[in-house]
Amino acid sequence: MPAFGVIMMIKNEELSIKKSIDSTKNIIKDIIIYDTGSTDRTIEIIKAACLKNNQRLHLKTGTFKTFPISRNESIEFAETVDVDNLILMDAGDELVCSIPYKELVTMVSSIPDGYKFGLVKLKWLEFGNLTEHYDIRFIKNRQGCRYNIKYPVHEQFGGFENRIIHMKQIDLYQDRDKYSGSTEARVSRDIQMLTNAEPACRNYYYLAQSYLYLKDYQNGFKYNLLALQTDNGEHGVISIYSRLGRCAIECKMDSSVVLKYLKLAIEGNENPPIEPFNNMLNYCLKNDMLDVAIPYLQQLTTLEKVYGHEFTHEDYDYKRWNLIYQICLMSKTNYDLGKKACIKAVEARGQDVDKANLKLFDMLLSKNVVPIVDKTLVKDSDKTLVKDSDKTLVKDSDKTLVKPPLVKELSPLFDDLHVFTQYSDRPMHINL
């Protein structure tokens, strides 16, 4: 019996469907399609691609009802196909396997009895950033796997009882900027379906997320709060706390509300997500609350990307280091830590602003520079600091005057709608 089949529920996907099918040609022989009413060239393209790739096409047509109901119908159809395992793909997904096909078959054959769901990494290029998400996209065929019809959007399987295999050998990549269609239209549809859905934490959570995509932070706060109030352990509260903190920032709520939720997101988990840290540091930079941010700097440097967590690579690879060194410069503390963070930022992006600040750290850590406050003249042993044309000059008894590379402003405001983080847009003026 063939080991794998791919199953897709589609409608009018002529722009992306060939990309998805071609990505499976060296791994999958059976392509199982449930079309819910395409009126473009989607079916024609699928047939041509399967013929060219020597893949068997199993096609069913029907009418879309709701996502869980229609997806369940597609699984019922797949149960008539002679395959043991199913990989669930959306149009636009590209299948990436990190091991040879024979090894993948061996690995799947070793899955213990009772495990019928597999967690797959979804890598999305979205808003120009590569994000990682995780979802059940592998199931055992003819094992009664069905979606819970209680959740009309962001469907969830029922009955998995935490018995999930992590399919680390399989990724699904999608260029969502290119293939995800009209985001606003999709989000508006989701809002309508979730508003009419059964009251539940998961539905409130994704209703809040939909509003956040539209930058409606008032409703984002409202429905995240409802998700928190109705949580029964089904959905983790840490991400809810983080989003409440973000919404409180955007709604310009009192700092006590902002810090309450960001601290709950950071301090309520042994392995906290990075988003609330970045939001905390950015908020403190913009609101002269550096003393609040300083205690979190060291912990932020230790955070690592964790399989199974949702994150944006940019948060780990650049944003945190950029924010850490800004805090160190603005607070005139932790220069050693700030320099290490600045080096990381330079390695990640190589931007001129970060390179200039790295030189600034070198000067701050040298014996020829001492910090001064309020642009006043300060003398220290045989060194004299003088102000000249709004720039600080360092004069040593044995050295000439040197102009440090002042940074006049930070990186521009960055607004990532999925991850809910941004850089500080506050001008930086450091007095040495």
N, C-alpha and C positions, 0 to 999 in steps of 0.2 A: 504493500500500500504506500503511495507517495507520502512523504513526511509532512509537507507544508502546502498550504494554499493561502492565497491573499484574498481578502474580502473587502470590498469597497461599496458604500452606498453613495450614489452620485446623482447629480442633475446639472446639465449644462456646464460641463467642465472641459470644453474643447481646448482651452488654452493650456491646461496643466496635466491632463490625463495621460498623454503619451510619455511625459517625463516620469510619471509614477510607474507606469507599466515597464518601461525600459530599465528602470533601476532594479527590477526584480528578475530580469531574464536569466541570470546565471544561478539563481537560487530557487525560484518558484516555477513550477510547471502548470499549476492550476490557478487561473484568475477568475474569481467569483464576483460578479457584478450584480448589484441590485439598483436598477435605474428607476428613479421616481418621477420620470416625465421629461426627459431631455428633449428640447426642440431644436438644438443646434447639431453640430457634426460629432458630438461626443461618441455615440455608438459606432459610427463609421470609423473613427480614429482608433477606438479600442479594438475593433475587429482587425484592422490593418496591422496594428502593433503586435497583437497576439499571433497573427499569421507569420509575420516577419520573424518574431522571436521564437517560433515553434512552441508556443504556449497554448494550453487548452483553455478555451473561454467557456464559462458557464454564466449565462445571462438570464436574468429575470427582470421583468418590468412590473411596476406597480404604482400606487398613489401614495404620496407622502402624507402621514398622519401627524405624529409627533416624533421627535428624534428617538426616544427609547422604544416606542412601539414599532417604528419603521426599521430601526436597527435590529430589533428582535426578529422581525420578519426576514431580514437578510440572513441572520444566523440560522433560522429555520430552513431557509433555502440551502445554505452551505452544508447543512447536515445531510443533504441528499448527495453530496459530492464525496468521492472516495479519497478523503485526506484525513490524517490524524490530528493535525494542528493547524490553527488559523492565525495569520498575522493581520490585524485590523489596520487598514490604511485609509487616509482621506486623500482626495484628489489634491495633487501638489506635493504630497509626501514622497520622499525618495528613500528607498531602503538601503541602509548601509550595514554590512556585516563585517566584523573585524576578524573572523576566522574562516578557514575554508569550509565549503559546504559539508563535506564528510564529517568534520569535527562538530559542526553545528548539529547535524543529525544525531551524532553520538551523545552530545550534551543533552539534547532534548529527550532522547531515549532514556537518559538516566534520571529524569525528574521523578521524584517519589510519588507513589499513589496518593491521591487526595489533593494534590496540587494541580489545579486546572487553570490558573490565571498567572500571567507573566507581566511584570512591570517593565516597560520599555522607555528609554530616554528619547524625548522629543527635543530636537535642536532646531530652534526657530530663528531665522534672521528677521528681526522685527524692529522697525524704526531705526534701522541701520545697526542694531546691536544683536549679537548672538546670545540668545537666552536658552536655558535648559529647563525642561519641565518633565514630568514623569506621569505616565498614565498606563492603565492596563490595555495593552495592544496585542497581547498574545493570549489565546485561549485554546483549551483542548476541545476538539470537535466532538459533538454528540455527548457532551457531559452535562447538559442542562444549563449552560451558561446563558443568562438572560439579564438585560438591563432592568433596573428598578423604574417602573413607569411613574413613580412619585416625583422624579426629577426630570423636567422637560428639556432642560438645557444643561450642558456639561454632565452628560449622562454618567451614571454609576452602576456598575454591576452589583447584583445582590448575591448574598450567600458566599462571599469569598472568605469571611471570617479570619482575615489576616494571613491566610495560607497562600502566599504569593511568592513566586519565583522572580528574582531579579535577573532579567535577561540582558546582562551587561555586554553580550556579544552583538546585540542588535540596536541600531539607532534608526530613528526616522527623522530626516532633515527636511525642512520646508522653508523656502523663501516666501515668507508671509507678506512681505512688502510687494511681491510680484504676483503671488497666486491666491491670496486670501480673499480677493474680491473687495467689495466696498465695505470697509470696516464700520462706518456709521450705519449703513443699512442693516448689517448683520447684528450690530449691537442694539439697534432700535427694535428689531425683531425679538431679540433675546429679552429685552426689558418687558415687552408686551407679554411674552409667554411666562416669564418668571413672576410678573405682577399677578397673573391669574392662577399661578400654581399654588399647590398646598403649602400652607405656612410651615417652614422647616429651616433649620440653620443653613443647610447647604444651598437652598434656594435664595435665602436672604444674602448669603455670602456672594453668590455670583450675580445677584441683582445689584449689590453694592459695587462689584467689580465692573459691571456694565456701565454704571453711572460714572465711575472713575475714568473709564475710557473716554467719556464725553466731557470730562473735567467738571462734572456736576458734583462738587465735593460736599454740598449740603446733603443731597440724597445719599452720597457715598457714606457719609458719617451716619446718617439715619439707619441705613440698612446694615451697615457693619455692626452698629449697636444692637439691632434686632438679632443679628446672627449670634452675637455674644450672649444675649439674654436667652436664646433658645438652644444654645449649644448643649449637647448631651454626650459629648465625647466623640461624636461622629466626625467633627471637623476641628482641627487644631486651633486653639485660641491664640497662639503666638502670632500667626499671620494676621488675625483680626485686630489684635492690639497694635501691630505695626501699621496697618491701614488706618485705624482710628487716629493714630498719631499723625500720619500724613494728612488726613482730612482736616484735623484740627489746625495744622499749620496753614493749609490753604484757605481755611475759613477764618483765619486770623483770630482763633479762640485764645483765651487766656493761656499764658505760658504754663500755668499749673496743670491745665488739661492736656496740653501737648506733651509735657514731660511725664505726666502720669502714664500715658499709654505707651510712649516710647520706652520708658523704664520697665514697664511690665513686659514688653516684647523682648527686651534685652536680658532682664534679670530672671525671667520665668522659665528659662530653658537652659539645660546644661550645654547645649550646642545651638546657640541662638542664630537666627538668620542675620545676614549682613545689612539688609535694608534699613532696619531701625537705627543701627549705628551710624550709617551715612546720613540719614535724615536728622539724627540728633546733632551730629557735628555741624552739618550745614545750617541748621536752625540756630545753633549757638553762635556760629560765626556771624550770622546776619543780625543777631539780637544782643551782641555784647554780653554773652553769657559763657565766656570761655572757661570759667572756673567749673561750670557744670560738665563741660565736655572732657576736661583733662583726665578725670579718673577712668574714662573709657578707652583712652588711647592705646594702652598696652594690650588690653584684651582684644581690641580690634586687629592688632597686628598678628594675632595668633589664629584668627579664624581661617578655616580651610574649606574648600569646596567639598560638599558632602553628596555622595550619590543618593538620589531619592529626594533631595531638596530642590526647590525651584529657585533659580538664581540667574543673574546676568553676569557673564564673565567680566564685563567692564567694571562691575562693582568691586570685584576682588582684585583685578589686575591693575586698575588705575585709580578709580574714584577714591577708594579708602586712603591710599597713600597720598593723593593730592590733598584730601581734607585733613589728614593727620599733620602733614607738614605745615599747612596753613595755620592750624591751631597752635602749633609750636612757635611759629613766627609771631603770630598776633599776641600770644600770651607771654612771649619772651621767656619761655621755659622749655625744658626737655629738648635742647638743641641736638643732642646726640641722636635721640629717637627721631627728631624731625629730619635730620640729614639722611638717616637710613631710609625713611619713608620717601624723601625726595629722590634718592637714588632709584628706588623702585619705580617711582613715577616716570623718571627719565628713561629707564629701561623699557617701560611699557609703551611710551609714546614718543619720547625724544622731542617734546615740544620746547620751543625757545624759552617760554615762561618758566618751565620747570628747570631747565639748564641754568637760567639766570639765578633762580632761587637756590640751586645747589651751590653756586659760587658764593651766594650770600651766606649760606650756612658755613662754608669754609672760612669766611671772614669772621663770622661770629664766634667760631670755635678756635680761632687763632688768638694768640696773646696780644695782638695789636688792636683788637677791637673790644670795646665794652659797651653794653647797651645803655642808653639814656632814656629818660622819660620826659614827656611833654616838651621835647625839642629844646631843653635847657642845656647850657654849657656845663660839661662835667669834666673834671680833671681826675686822672687816676695815675698815680706814681709819675712816670715820665711821659705819659701819653695825654694828649689834649684833643678833645673833640670840638670841632667848630662847625657852624652851620654856614653853608654857602649856596645861595640860589636854590633854596628848598631841598638841598641834598647835603648829606652829612659827609664831611671830610675827616679822615683819620690822620692825625699828625703824630709821628713818633720822633724822638730826639735824633734817631739815626736813620729815619726813613722819610721819603718824600710823601706828599699828599696823595691819597688814593681815593677814587670815587667808587664806592660799592655799587653793584648793579641793582638799583631800586626797581621793584616791580610795581607798576602803576595800577594794574588791575588784574583780576583773576581770570581764569578760563570763563568763557561766556556761559550764561544760564543754560543748563541742559535739562530738558524735561522728558523723562522716560515714562510713558503712560502705563507700561505694563509693570514695571518694577517699582515705580513710585519713588525715585530718587532724583536729586538734581545737585549740581554744583552751586556753590555760593556765587552770587553775582556782585558781591560787595567789593568795592575797590580796596586794594591793599596798599598801605603806606607804612613802611617799617622804618623806624628811626634807630640808627645804630648808636 
